[in-house]
Amino acid sequence: MPAIRNQIRELRAAREMTQQDLADQVGVTRQTVIAIEQDKYSPSLETAFKVALALGVTLEQCFQFDPRGRR
Amino acid sequence: MASLSYREKSLYASLIAEVVIYVPYFFLHGHDSVVKVAAMIIGIIILQVILQTVIAAYTRNRLTDERDRLIELRGYRAGYFTFASLMLLGLALLWFHASIGHLHLDSARMSLHFLSVFFGMLVIADITKTAAQLIAYRRAL
């Protein structure tokens, strides 16, 4: 399991938001949103806050840290 | 190609340009002429400008973000290590040839050969950089 996991896909689906919509709001490419959702890329703290803000949740609701997970 | 980002398309174009220009130069022709080296440099610049202009014209979203910058740095790191390794290998071979008396630095042909080998190292490092970036994009990082 990755060290940093997220619920972006579920939160985005609940808001009927597309990956492109989220990417536009956060200021990243759609490919970066895909990479974050697949837990293949851990965003910077600033981008993580922007994602949480765009989804209307707190950072902890969006991202979780597992100290035993692989980095 | 629609699922590729602007940076990724740009990198594929760079790789194509590098392969189209460099590979024939190094493998199909003798590389013993300064004119050929100059022609190759001009050729790669012209091809890159054409390909990058076409990609820029047909890509609406040309945004680059933190992941693009991170991948770019990884590519430069891979290119640097490749170049440094090749330089060390080249210096070791130079020392070996000098130690057995096979090195004649006074000839003009040898100077051109050194220039060509050095240029080859740069080319291999550049292709490695581009390839490393493309692999990072395909792996999502």
Backbone of each chain as ProteinMPNN parsed JSONL, in Angstrom:
{"seq_chain_A": "MPAIRNQIRELRAAREMTQQDLADQVGVTRQTVIAIEQDKYSPSLETAFKVALALGVTLEQCFQFDPRGRR", "coords_chain_A": {"N_chain_A": [[0.85, -1.209, 0.0], [0.474, 2.263, -0.748], [2.213, 5.025, 0.865], [0.907, 7.46, 1.033], [-2.433, 7.889, 0.621], [-5.537, 8.538, -1.096], [-8.879, 9.969, -1.363], [-9.851, 11.077, -3.618], [-11.035, 10.324, -6.084], [-13.553, 9.24, -5.289], [-14.684, 11.408, -3.901], [-14.765, 13.279, -5.913], [-16.468, 12.053, -7.761], [-18.823, 12.041, -6.283], [-19.479, 14.667, -6.405], [-20.012, 15.015, -9.005], [-17.945, 15.811, -10.66], [-15.586, 16.248, -13.216], [-12.345, 14.856, -14.122], [-10.946, 16.738, -15.547], [-12.255, 19.098, -14.81], [-11.525, 19.295, -12.099], [-8.766, 19.425, -12.41], [-8.505, 21.869, -13.754], [-9.422, 23.637, -11.788], [-7.521, 23.3, -9.8], [-5.18, 23.835, -11.074], [-3.474, 22.14, -12.407], [-2.397, 19.534, -14.727], [-4.655, 17.257, -16.453], [-3.579, 14.747, -16.538], [-1.99, 14.718, -14.288], [-3.893, 14.75, -12.248], [-5.015, 12.241, -12.702], [-2.773, 10.634, -12.099], [-2.471, 11.23, -9.369], [-4.898, 10.272, -8.341], [-4.58, 7.55, -8.815], [-2.748, 6.935, -6.924], [-0.112, 7.125, -7.673], [1.396, 9.329, -7.727], [2.449, 11.637, -5.368], [1.2, 14.647, -4.443], [2.466, 18.064, -4.04], [2.383, 19.871, -0.907], [1.012, 22.253, -1.2], [-0.492, 21.832, -3.571], [-2.031, 19.703, -2.668], [-3.597, 20.948, -0.702], [-5.01, 22.675, -2.364], [-6.482, 20.857, -3.88], [-8.113, 19.713, -1.906], [-9.51, 21.993, -1.182], [-10.855, 22.569, -3.58], [-12.543, 20.408, -3.681], [-14.045, 20.844, -1.497], [-13.524, 19.855, 1.074], [-11.709, 18.842, 4.093], [-8.12, 18.605, 4.416], [-7.421, 16.184, 5.623], [-9.64, 14.626, 5.142], [-9.391, 14.179, 2.536], [-6.765, 13.276, 1.927], [-4.755, 10.596, 3.216], [-2.31, 9.431, 5.492], [-0.204, 6.659, 5.678], [1.994, 5.336, 7.818], [3.258, 2.881, 7.572], [3.16, 2.285, 4.975], [4.457, 1.959, 1.559], [6.935, 4.159, 0.211]], "CA_chain_A": [[0.0, 0.0, 0.0], [1.277, 3.494, -0.763], [2.245, 5.76, 2.134], [-0.133, 8.498, 0.986], [-3.598, 7.492, -0.179], [-6.517, 9.63, -1.179], [-10.268, 9.659, -1.734], [-10.218, 12.086, -4.621], [-11.962, 9.77, -7.086], [-14.878, 9.12, -4.681], [-15.175, 12.756, -3.605], [-15.031, 13.932, -7.211], [-17.659, 11.406, -8.33], [-19.979, 12.491, -5.503], [-19.775, 16.049, -6.829], [-20.157, 14.946, -10.476], [-16.868, 16.658, -11.178], [-14.685, 15.475, -14.071], [-10.917, 15.041, -13.823], [-10.528, 18.007, -16.164], [-12.786, 20.179, -13.964], [-10.665, 19.382, -10.915], [-7.441, 19.879, -12.866], [-8.606, 23.311, -14.045], [-9.557, 24.378, -10.522], [-6.28, 23.184, -9.013], [-4.082, 24.405, -11.861], [-2.558, 21.086, -12.86], [-2.905, 18.852, -15.922], [-5.549, 16.12, -16.178], [-2.722, 13.578, -16.314], [-1.539, 14.771, -12.889], [-5.038, 14.32, -11.43], [-5.08, 10.776, -12.873], [-1.649, 10.052, -11.352], [-2.761, 11.361, -7.927], [-6.0, 9.349, -8.026], [-4.059, 6.18, -8.845], [-1.716, 6.855, -5.872], [1.214, 6.99, -8.274], [2.105, 10.589, -7.514], [2.048, 12.387, -4.179], [1.352, 16.064, -4.789], [3.055, 18.953, -3.031], [1.415, 20.278, 0.119], [0.203, 23.339, -1.771], [-1.469, 21.234, -4.482], [-2.946, 18.902, -1.846], [-4.56, 21.898, -0.112], [-5.867, 23.168, -3.456], [-7.402, 19.761, -4.227], [-9.094, 19.647, -0.82], [-10.337, 23.209, -1.291], [-11.721, 22.417, -4.767], [-13.555, 19.379, -3.378], [-14.816, 21.332, -0.35], [-13.284, 19.008, 2.255], [-10.43, 19.137, 4.74], [-6.985, 17.84, 3.871], [-7.462, 14.828, 6.188], [-10.729, 13.886, 4.486], [-8.967, 13.937, 1.156], [-5.509, 12.505, 1.911], [-4.414, 9.887, 4.441], [-0.924, 8.971, 5.533], [0.023, 5.368, 6.332], [3.448, 5.263, 8.067], [3.802, 1.576, 7.18], [3.047, 2.155, 3.518], [5.701, 2.174, 0.796], [7.078, 5.531, -0.273]], "C_chain_A": [[0.878, 1.248, 0.0], [1.18, 4.247, 0.558], [1.146, 6.83, 2.178], [-1.249, 8.021, 0.058], [-4.598, 8.635, -0.198], [-7.89, 9.127, -1.612], [-10.754, 10.59, -2.841], [-11.258, 11.549, -5.605], [-13.395, 9.727, -6.538], [-15.493, 10.501, -4.435], [-15.56, 13.495, -4.892], [-16.315, 13.369, -7.834], [-18.926, 11.877, -7.611], [-20.419, 13.894, -5.905], [-19.991, 16.157, -8.343], [-19.156, 15.867, -11.171], [-15.948, 15.78, -12.04], [-13.232, 15.719, -13.645], [-10.423, 16.371, -14.379], [-11.013, 19.2, -15.344], [-11.876, 20.4, -12.76], [-9.282, 19.926, -11.299], [-7.442, 21.387, -13.117], [-8.673, 24.133, -12.766], [-8.249, 24.395, -9.731], [-5.091, 23.818, -9.747], [-3.022, 23.383, -12.221], [-3.144, 20.452, -14.122], [-3.818, 17.689, -15.508], [-4.729, 14.865, -15.876], [-2.211, 13.541, -14.862], [-2.665, 14.34, -11.943], [-5.166, 12.796, -11.496], [-3.999, 10.098, -12.03], [-1.893, 10.115, -9.845], [-3.844, 10.354, -7.529], [-5.54, 7.896, -7.971], [-2.965, 5.948, -7.802], [-0.312, 6.669, -6.445], [2.042, 8.257, -8.093], [1.553, 11.274, -6.273], [2.271, 13.862, -4.455], [2.054, 16.854, -3.694], [1.956, 19.345, -2.043], [0.471, 21.339, -0.429], [-0.886, 22.774, -2.704], [-2.492, 20.4, -3.717], [-4.016, 19.797, -1.213], [-5.526, 22.413, -1.179], [-6.901, 22.116, -3.867], [-8.512, 19.686, -3.176], [-10.058, 20.826, -0.892], [-11.334, 23.088, -2.447], [-12.832, 21.408, -4.508], [-14.401, 19.759, -2.16], [-14.688, 20.462, 0.884], [-11.971, 19.433, 2.917], [-9.343, 18.245, 4.12], [-7.035, 16.374, 4.345], [-8.57, 13.976, 5.556], [-10.323, 13.452, 3.074], [-7.744, 13.019, 1.079], [-5.272, 11.846, 3.263], [-2.974, 9.38, 4.344], [-0.829, 7.661, 6.3], [1.529, 5.224, 6.558], [4.079, 3.934, 7.672], [3.754, 1.354, 5.674], [4.372, 2.406, 2.821], [5.728, 3.609, 0.264], [7.379, 5.565, -1.76]], "O_chain_A": [[1.909, 1.285, 0.672], [0.192, 4.125, 1.282], [0.538, 7.072, 3.221], [-1.032, 7.782, -1.13], [-4.507, 9.576, 0.59], [-8.039, 8.028, -2.146], [-11.952, 10.847, -2.964], [-12.235, 12.227, -5.922], [-14.337, 10.123, -7.224], [-16.668, 10.73, -4.722], [-16.546, 14.23, -4.939], [-17.139, 14.115, -8.365], [-19.966, 12.085, -8.237], [-21.586, 14.258, -5.761], [-20.133, 17.254, -8.885], [-19.477, 16.585, -12.118], [-15.577, 14.683, -11.623], [-12.934, 16.659, -12.908], [-9.594, 17.044, -13.768], [-10.297, 20.189, -15.19], [-11.505, 21.529, -12.441], [-8.713, 20.768, -10.606], [-6.503, 22.09, -12.743], [-8.059, 25.195, -12.668], [-7.919, 25.384, -9.077], [-4.13, 24.275, -9.127], [-1.838, 23.701, -12.329], [-4.252, 20.792, -14.537], [-3.762, 17.205, -14.377], [-5.129, 14.03, -15.066], [-2.026, 12.468, -14.288], [-2.42, 13.648, -10.955], [-5.395, 12.14, -10.48], [-4.265, 9.116, -11.337], [-1.567, 9.174, -9.122], [-3.724, 9.67, -6.512], [-6.049, 7.107, -7.175], [-2.327, 4.895, -7.792], [0.569, 6.12, -5.782], [3.258, 8.242, -8.287], [0.345, 11.468, -6.142], [3.404, 14.288, -4.676], [2.217, 16.377, -2.571], [0.766, 19.173, -2.309], [-0.728, 21.319, -0.151], [-2.046, 23.183, -2.638], [-3.673, 20.385, -4.064], [-5.195, 19.446, -1.192], [-6.72, 22.567, -0.92], [-8.05, 22.445, -4.164], [-9.694, 19.605, -3.51], [-11.263, 20.675, -0.689], [-12.502, 23.454, -2.314], [-13.93, 21.533, -5.049], [-15.366, 19.067, -1.833], [-15.636, 20.339, 1.66], [-11.226, 20.258, 2.388], [-9.625, 17.28, 3.41], [-6.736, 15.453, 3.586], [-8.444, 12.756, 5.452], [-10.851, 12.49, 2.516], [-7.699, 12.098, 0.262], [-5.54, 12.43, 4.313], [-2.497, 8.968, 3.287], [-1.309, 7.556, 7.428], [2.273, 5.013, 5.6], [5.289, 3.858, 7.46], [4.254, 0.349, 5.169], [5.293, 2.984, 3.397], [4.698, 4.187, -0.083], [7.53, 6.644, -2.334]]}, "seq_chain_B": "MASLSYREKSLYASLIAEVVIYVPYFFLHGHDSVVKVAAMIIGIIILQVILQTVIAAYTRNRLTDERDRLIELRGYRAGYFTFASLMLLGLALLWFHASIGHLHLDSARMSLHFLSVFFGMLVIADITKTAAQLIAYRRAL", "coords_chain_B": {"N_chain_B": [[-3.115, 9.986, -28.993], [-4.5, 11.955, -27.793], [-4.752, 11.614, -25.061], [-2.365, 12.329, -24.064], [-0.251, 14.67, -22.379], [0.721, 18.098, -23.029], [3.496, 18.409, -22.595], [4.339, 15.772, -22.787], [3.754, 15.087, -25.428], [5.471, 16.878, -26.642], [7.912, 15.84, -25.813], [7.941, 13.335, -27.089], [8.105, 14.239, -29.698], [10.624, 15.428, -29.608], [12.218, 13.19, -29.155], [11.769, 11.739, -31.495], [12.843, 13.53, -33.369], [15.514, 13.54, -32.518], [16.249, 10.857, -32.94], [15.768, 10.585, -35.703], [17.628, 12.382, -36.806], [20.156, 12.007, -35.452], [20.73, 9.192, -35.348], [21.028, 8.227, -38.107], [23.29, 9.777, -38.685], [25.303, 8.795, -36.955], [25.367, 6.057, -37.497], [24.988, 5.454, -40.203], [26.571, 7.085, -41.785], [29.999, 8.063, -42.23], [31.636, 9.759, -39.589], [33.433, 12.022, -39.961], [33.708, 14.654, -40.576], [33.601, 18.161, -40.159], [31.698, 19.683, -41.367], [29.555, 17.937, -41.651], [28.837, 17.574, -38.976], [28.026, 20.17, -38.343], [25.895, 20.391, -40.142], [24.202, 18.488, -39.083], [23.577, 19.58, -36.567], [22.237, 21.926, -37.338], [20.163, 20.705, -38.719], [18.792, 19.296, -36.668], [17.893, 21.409, -35.129], [16.152, 22.766, -36.917], [14.253, 20.722, -37.45], [13.259, 20.288, -34.861], [12.107, 22.794, -34.295], [10.052, 22.865, -36.227], [8.486, 20.564, -35.516], [7.815, 21.163, -32.82], [6.39, 23.51, -33.151], [4.163, 22.643, -34.609], [3.006, 20.895, -32.729], [2.444, 22.689, -30.632], [0.582, 24.283, -31.925], [-1.547, 22.545, -32.28], [-2.317, 21.831, -29.752], [-4.415, 22.645, -27.243], [-4.401, 23.04, -24.42], [-1.675, 24.072, -22.88], [-0.523, 23.821, -20.435], [1.885, 23.448, -17.849], [2.841, 21.642, -14.97], [3.672, 20.994, -11.451], [4.348, 18.277, -11.439], [5.265, 17.852, -14.015], [7.576, 19.408, -13.904], [9.034, 18.013, -11.975], [9.422, 15.567, -13.281], [10.936, 16.478, -15.388], [13.265, 17.231, -14.05], [14.109, 14.71, -13.169], [14.701, 13.545, -15.59], [16.852, 15.154, -16.434], [18.674, 14.447, -14.476], [19.105, 11.73, -15.052], [20.221, 12.028, -17.598], [22.526, 13.472, -16.939], [23.975, 11.641, -15.316], [24.42, 9.647, -17.197], [26.021, 11.012, -19.062], [28.217, 11.692, -17.431], [29.12, 9.12, -16.761], [29.837, 8.117, -19.29], [31.858, 9.915, -19.92], [33.785, 9.268, -17.987], [34.321, 6.645, -18.795], [35.311, 7.167, -21.335], [37.629, 8.651, -20.684], [39.035, 6.681, -19.336], [39.487, 4.846, -21.411], [41.034, 6.441, -23.035], [43.283, 6.8, -21.436], [44.122, 4.138, -21.358], [44.75, 3.615, -24.072], [46.774, 5.489, -24.394], [48.648, 4.503, -22.637], [49.493, 2.166, -23.876], [50.645, 3.131, -26.064], [49.194, 3.792, -28.383], [48.132, 6.199, -29.044], [47.877, 9.114, -30.879], [47.966, 12.196, -30.645], [48.629, 14.324, -32.215], [47.654, 14.298, -34.824], [45.293, 15.651, -37.204], [43.053, 14.264, -37.868], [42.629, 12.663, -35.659], [41.929, 14.578, -33.741], [39.471, 15.429, -34.734], [38.14, 13.082, -34.48], [38.028, 12.841, -31.695], [36.376, 15.004, -31.142], [34.054, 14.114, -32.35], [33.469, 11.849, -30.82], [33.032, 13.018, -28.308], [30.82, 14.58, -28.94], [29.069, 12.523, -29.548], [28.711, 11.431, -26.991], [27.289, 13.491, -25.77], [24.978, 13.385, -27.308], [23.977, 10.793, -26.739], [23.507, 11.139, -23.994], [21.536, 13.098, -24.126], [19.458, 11.78, -25.467], [18.986, 9.797, -23.591], [18.058, 11.377, -21.476], [15.617, 12.372, -22.53], [14.272, 9.935, -23.008], [14.136, 8.916, -20.4], [12.425, 10.75, -19.223], [10.091, 10.269, -20.674], [9.551, 7.634, -19.921], [9.039, 8.054, -17.22], [6.692, 9.549, -17.438], [4.988, 7.608, -18.558], [4.84, 5.813, -16.49], [3.299, 7.159, -14.826], [4.683, 8.604, -13.022]], "CA_chain_B": [[-2.352, 11.189, -28.627], [-5.361, 12.889, -27.071], [-4.577, 11.453, -23.623], [-1.033, 12.801, -23.691], [-0.153, 16.089, -22.049], [1.54, 18.883, -23.964], [4.905, 18.09, -22.367], [4.601, 14.42, -23.264], [3.787, 15.17, -26.898], [6.693, 17.603, -26.971], [9.035, 14.92, -25.605], [7.924, 12.344, -28.183], [8.606, 14.945, -30.88], [12.07, 15.583, -29.424], [12.843, 11.875, -29.323], [11.707, 11.424, -32.931], [13.822, 14.396, -34.044], [16.857, 13.069, -32.153], [16.507, 9.576, -33.608], [15.805, 10.799, -37.16], [18.84, 13.104, -37.202], [21.402, 11.49, -34.89], [21.01, 7.783, -35.667], [21.677, 8.096, -39.419], [24.618, 10.384, -38.658], [26.283, 7.951, -36.277], [25.416, 4.665, -37.937], [24.947, 5.275, -41.652], [27.627, 7.848, -42.451], [31.238, 8.271, -41.49], [31.518, 11.059, -38.919], [34.782, 12.563, -39.986], [33.679, 15.966, -41.195], [33.002, 19.243, -39.365], [30.513, 20.125, -42.125], [28.464, 17.008, -41.314], [28.416, 17.886, -37.601], [27.285, 21.431, -38.424], [24.635, 20.102, -40.838], [23.356, 17.749, -38.147], [23.089, 20.523, -35.546], [21.231, 22.771, -37.997], [19.036, 19.816, -39.017], [18.011, 18.991, -35.451], [17.223, 22.653, -34.724], [15.035, 23.009, -37.838], [13.227, 19.69, -37.224], [12.647, 20.551, -33.552], [11.246, 23.987, -34.415], [8.854, 22.476, -36.999], [7.656, 19.642, -34.726], [7.284, 21.837, -31.628], [5.391, 24.489, -33.605], [2.951, 21.874, -34.96], [2.401, 20.415, -31.472], [1.902, 23.859, -29.919], [-0.583, 24.756, -32.668], [-2.666, 21.6, -32.158], [-2.598, 21.537, -28.346], [-5.07, 23.814, -26.641], [-3.948, 23.232, -23.055], [-0.22, 23.934, -22.831], [-0.156, 23.994, -19.029], [2.847, 22.526, -17.222], [2.659, 21.748, -13.521], [4.779, 20.529, -10.59], [4.744, 16.919, -11.846], [6.086, 18.026, -15.221], [8.897, 19.921, -13.492], [9.723, 16.918, -11.285], [9.836, 14.609, -14.318], [12.021, 17.128, -16.133], [14.482, 17.114, -13.223], [14.536, 13.305, -13.213], [15.303, 13.347, -16.907], [18.179, 15.789, -16.436], [19.544, 13.636, -13.609], [19.47, 10.532, -15.825], [21.124, 12.487, -18.653], [23.807, 13.85, -16.337], [24.688, 10.425, -14.912], [24.855, 8.99, -18.425], [27.14, 11.776, -19.609], [29.363, 11.544, -16.524], [29.62, 7.742, -16.901], [30.501, 8.011, -20.593], [33.109, 10.685, -19.846], [34.742, 8.453, -17.227], [34.686, 5.53, -19.663], [36.15, 7.746, -22.385], [38.938, 8.982, -20.102], [39.711, 5.411, -19.046], [39.949, 4.31, -22.7], [42.117, 7.332, -23.468], [44.456, 6.441, -20.623], [44.547, 2.806, -21.783], [45.415, 3.725, -25.375], [48.018, 6.243, -24.199], [49.612, 3.654, -21.921], [50.07, 1.16, -24.779], [51.298, 3.855, -27.164], [48.348, 3.861, -29.584], [47.488, 7.507, -29.116], [48.657, 10.121, -31.625], [47.14, 13.403, -30.536], [49.074, 15.379, -33.122], [47.001, 14.265, -36.129], [44.031, 16.39, -37.3], [41.981, 13.266, -37.91], [42.394, 12.234, -34.273], [41.212, 15.683, -33.078], [38.091, 15.359, -35.222], [37.573, 11.866, -33.892], [37.712, 13.18, -30.309], [35.211, 15.892, -31.19], [32.915, 13.27, -32.698], [33.169, 10.997, -29.658], [32.47, 13.909, -27.3], [29.484, 14.914, -29.423], [28.29, 11.294, -29.376], [28.362, 11.332, -25.572], [26.222, 14.469, -25.539], [23.774, 12.881, -27.975], [23.465, 9.658, -25.953], [22.978, 11.705, -22.749], [20.304, 13.818, -24.461], [18.423, 10.771, -25.754], [18.68, 9.18, -22.29], [17.241, 12.349, -20.731], [14.269, 12.375, -23.11], [13.674, 8.618, -22.78], [13.843, 8.795, -18.965], [11.231, 11.559, -18.97], [8.93, 9.573, -21.253], [9.269, 6.469, -19.064], [8.413, 8.595, -16.008], [5.303, 9.902, -17.777], [4.222, 6.368, -18.782], [4.632, 5.192, -15.177], [2.553, 8.194, -14.114], [5.777, 9.47, -12.556]], "C_chain_B": [[-3.184, 12.156, -27.77], [-5.141, 12.806, -25.566], [-3.214, 11.945, -23.148], [-1.071, 14.29, -23.369], [0.742, 16.786, -23.077], [3.019, 18.529, -23.847], [5.271, 16.722, -22.946], [4.688, 14.393, -24.79], [5.091, 15.811, -27.357], [7.921, 16.688, -26.837], [9.103, 13.856, -26.693], [8.484, 12.978, -29.461], [10.125, 15.103, -30.806], [12.786, 14.267, -29.688], [12.869, 11.474, -30.801], [12.767, 12.227, -33.689], [15.25, 13.903, -33.773], [17.203, 11.776, -32.903], [16.656, 9.767, -35.116], [17.118, 11.449, -37.601], [20.118, 12.395, -36.729], [21.735, 10.074, -35.355], [21.617, 7.617, -37.063], [23.092, 8.669, -39.427], [25.65, 9.419, -38.082], [26.425, 6.553, -36.869], [25.443, 4.476, -39.45], [26.077, 5.998, -42.378], [28.897, 7.818, -41.609], [31.138, 9.63, -40.823], [32.913, 11.68, -38.807], [34.827, 13.962, -40.604], [32.982, 16.984, -40.301], [31.719, 19.718, -40.038], [29.315, 19.236, -41.779], [27.927, 17.279, -39.906], [27.565, 19.15, -37.601], [25.919, 21.206, -39.072], [23.669, 19.382, -39.906], [22.765, 18.68, -37.09], [22.001, 21.416, -36.131], [19.963, 21.946, -38.281], [18.16, 19.561, -37.81], [17.26, 20.241, -34.993], [15.992, 22.898, -35.599], [13.896, 22.018, -37.582], [12.502, 19.916, -35.901], [11.68, 21.726, -33.622], [9.944, 23.622, -35.126], [7.922, 21.614, -36.131], [7.021, 20.345, -33.519], [6.218, 22.864, -31.999], [4.072, 23.784, -33.923], [2.236, 21.417, -33.684], [1.751, 21.57, -30.705], [0.615, 24.348, -30.594], [-1.804, 23.855, -32.455], [-2.968, 21.201, -30.712], [-3.174, 22.778, -27.694], [-4.51, 24.107, -25.255], [-2.442, 22.988, -22.96], [0.318, 24.142, -21.411], [0.925, 22.985, -18.611], [2.752, 22.732, -15.712], [3.852, 21.158, -12.761], [5.269, 19.137, -10.981], [5.618, 16.97, -13.098], [7.499, 18.47, -14.855], [9.716, 18.839, -12.789], [10.255, 15.894, -12.289], [10.997, 15.18, -15.132], [13.339, 17.005, -15.368], [15.013, 15.687, -13.225], [15.238, 12.998, -14.529], [16.704, 13.935, -16.963], [19.161, 15.001, -15.576], [20.035, 12.399, -14.361], [20.466, 10.899, -16.93], [22.506, 12.822, -18.114], [24.629, 12.62, -15.96], [25.208, 9.671, -16.135], [26.083, 9.685, -18.989], [28.393, 11.614, -18.752], [29.975, 10.148, -16.652], [30.379, 7.575, -18.208], [31.827, 8.764, -20.6], [34.18, 9.889, -19.1], [35.241, 7.288, -18.071], [35.641, 6.011, -20.763], [37.552, 8.06, -21.889], [39.736, 7.715, -19.805], [40.267, 4.802, -20.332], [41.123, 5.112, -23.241], [43.417, 6.984, -22.744], [45.023, 5.097, -21.077], [45.322, 2.881, -23.102], [46.748, 4.477, -25.268], [49.084, 5.359, -23.568], [50.235, 2.582, -22.824], [50.644, 1.794, -26.051], [50.504, 3.924, -28.457], [47.705, 5.221, -29.794], [48.401, 8.506, -29.819], [47.845, 11.398, -31.701], [47.506, 14.478, -31.544], [48.328, 15.381, -34.456], [45.636, 14.968, -36.089], [42.848, 15.427, -37.272], [41.618, 12.785, -36.495], [41.611, 13.307, -33.505], [39.735, 15.649, -33.452], [37.376, 14.148, -34.626], [37.175, 12.119, -32.439], [36.459, 14.034, -30.23], [33.941, 15.067, -31.432], [32.494, 12.385, -31.52], [32.513, 11.822, -28.563], [31.035, 14.271, -27.674], [28.552, 13.701, -29.268], [27.838, 11.101, -27.937], [27.214, 12.272, -25.241], [24.895, 13.973, -26.114], [23.147, 11.744, -27.168], [22.842, 10.162, -24.645], [21.641, 12.406, -22.996], [19.154, 12.846, -24.732], [18.006, 10.066, -24.457], [17.761, 10.076, -21.471], [15.793, 12.307, -21.221], [13.555, 11.051, -22.826], [13.282, 8.448, -21.308], [12.584, 9.589, -18.606], [9.976, 10.862, -19.493], [8.545, 8.356, -20.422], [8.558, 6.938, -17.786], [6.958, 8.973, -16.278], [4.441, 8.655, -17.931], [3.928, 5.656, -17.455], [3.786, 6.084, -14.28], [3.495, 9.081, -13.289], [7.084, 8.758, -12.852]], "O_chain_B": [[-2.646, 13.05, -27.116], [-5.317, 13.798, -24.86], [-2.948, 11.968, -21.946], [-1.805, 15.063, -23.985], [1.42, 16.143, -23.879], [3.713, 18.368, -24.852], [6.348, 16.533, -23.512], [5.575, 13.763, -25.365], [5.726, 15.364, -28.312], [8.847, 16.757, -27.644], [10.186, 13.513, -27.166], [9.233, 12.346, -30.205], [10.825, 14.935, -31.804], [13.82, 14.228, -30.355], [13.863, 10.939, -31.292], [13.488, 11.693, -34.531], [16.084, 13.854, -34.678], [18.306, 11.626, -33.429], [17.55, 9.192, -35.737], [17.659, 11.105, -38.652], [21.05, 12.205, -37.511], [22.877, 9.785, -35.712], [22.629, 6.931, -37.201], [23.985, 8.131, -40.082], [26.731, 9.244, -38.643], [27.483, 5.934, -36.757], [25.882, 3.43, -39.927], [26.494, 5.578, -43.457], [28.847, 7.572, -40.404], [30.609, 10.568, -41.42], [33.473, 11.834, -37.722], [35.868, 14.396, -41.097], [31.914, 16.714, -39.752], [30.766, 20.109, -39.364], [28.195, 19.726, -41.633], [26.72, 17.221, -39.67], [26.521, 19.208, -36.951], [24.912, 21.751, -38.622], [22.464, 19.633, -39.934], [21.584, 18.575, -36.759], [20.967, 21.64, -35.501], [18.843, 22.427, -38.105], [16.934, 19.601, -37.904], [16.126, 20.15, -34.522], [14.915, 23.202, -35.086], [12.73, 22.406, -37.504], [11.285, 19.757, -35.818], [10.576, 21.668, -33.082], [8.863, 24.016, -34.689], [6.728, 21.893, -36.024], [5.84, 20.15, -33.23], [5.258, 23.067, -31.255], [2.999, 24.262, -33.555], [1.016, 21.536, -33.571], [0.64, 21.436, -30.194], [-0.324, 24.773, -29.92], [-2.942, 24.325, -32.449], [-3.794, 20.32, -30.478], [-2.521, 23.817, -27.601], [-4.182, 25.249, -24.934], [-1.989, 21.843, -22.96], [1.452, 24.577, -21.215], [0.869, 21.813, -18.984], [2.601, 23.858, -15.238], [4.896, 20.863, -13.344], [6.459, 18.843, -10.871], [6.589, 16.223, -13.22], [8.484, 17.982, -15.41], [10.93, 18.748, -12.974], [11.383, 15.415, -12.169], [11.918, 14.459, -15.514], [14.386, 16.715, -15.947], [16.224, 15.473, -13.277], [16.239, 12.282, -14.567], [17.631, 13.305, -17.471], [20.342, 14.898, -15.91], [21.217, 12.06, -14.318], [21.432, 10.175, -17.171], [23.523, 12.508, -18.733], [25.825, 12.554, -16.242], [26.31, 9.122, -16.108], [27.065, 9.036, -19.349], [29.492, 11.423, -19.273], [31.198, 10.001, -16.654], [31.446, 6.961, -18.234], [32.801, 8.317, -21.206], [35.335, 9.841, -19.522], [36.431, 6.974, -18.069], [36.635, 5.357, -21.078], [38.54, 7.782, -22.569], [40.952, 7.675, -19.994], [41.39, 4.297, -20.344], [42.067, 4.569, -23.816], [44.487, 6.889, -23.345], [46.238, 4.926, -21.171], [46.397, 2.298, -23.24], [47.717, 4.151, -25.954], [50.264, 5.446, -23.909], [51.358, 2.139, -22.583], [51.066, 1.103, -26.977], [51.088, 4.097, -29.527], [46.823, 5.368, -30.64], [49.544, 8.718, -29.413], [47.136, 11.652, -32.674], [46.764, 15.447, -31.711], [48.367, 16.388, -35.164], [44.918, 14.898, -35.092], [41.788, 15.734, -36.728], [40.452, 12.537, -36.187], [40.731, 12.98, -32.709], [38.861, 15.817, -32.601], [36.186, 14.188, -34.316], [36.117, 11.671, -31.996], [35.596, 13.826, -29.376], [32.905, 15.292, -30.807], [31.304, 12.201, -31.265], [31.542, 11.378, -27.951], [30.145, 14.268, -26.824], [27.387, 13.849, -28.899], [26.716, 10.661, -27.686], [26.283, 11.904, -24.524], [23.839, 14.117, -25.499], [21.938, 11.73, -26.939], [21.787, 9.683, -24.23], [20.727, 12.319, -22.176], [18.026, 13.06, -24.287], [16.828, 9.775, -24.251], [16.809, 9.604, -20.85], [14.861, 12.218, -20.422], [12.382, 11.04, -22.451], [12.222, 7.901, -21.006], [11.778, 9.151, -17.785], [8.933, 10.865, -18.84], [7.361, 8.074, -20.236], [7.604, 6.309, -17.328], [6.09, 8.741, -15.436], [3.293, 8.637, -17.488], [2.905, 4.987, -17.313], [3.586, 5.782, -13.103], [3.124, 10.191, -12.907], [8.156, 9.285, -12.553]]}, "name": "protein", "num_of_chains": 2, "seq": "MPAIRNQIRELRAAREMTQQDLADQVGVTRQTVIAIEQDKYSPSLETAFKVALALGVTLEQCFQFDPRGRRMASLSYREKSLYASLIAEVVIYVPYFFLHGHDSVVKVAAMIIGIIILQVILQTVIAAYTRNRLTDERDRLIELRGYRAGYFTFASLMLLGLALLWFHASIGHLHLDSARMSLHFLSVFFGMLVIADITKTAAQLIAYRRAL"}
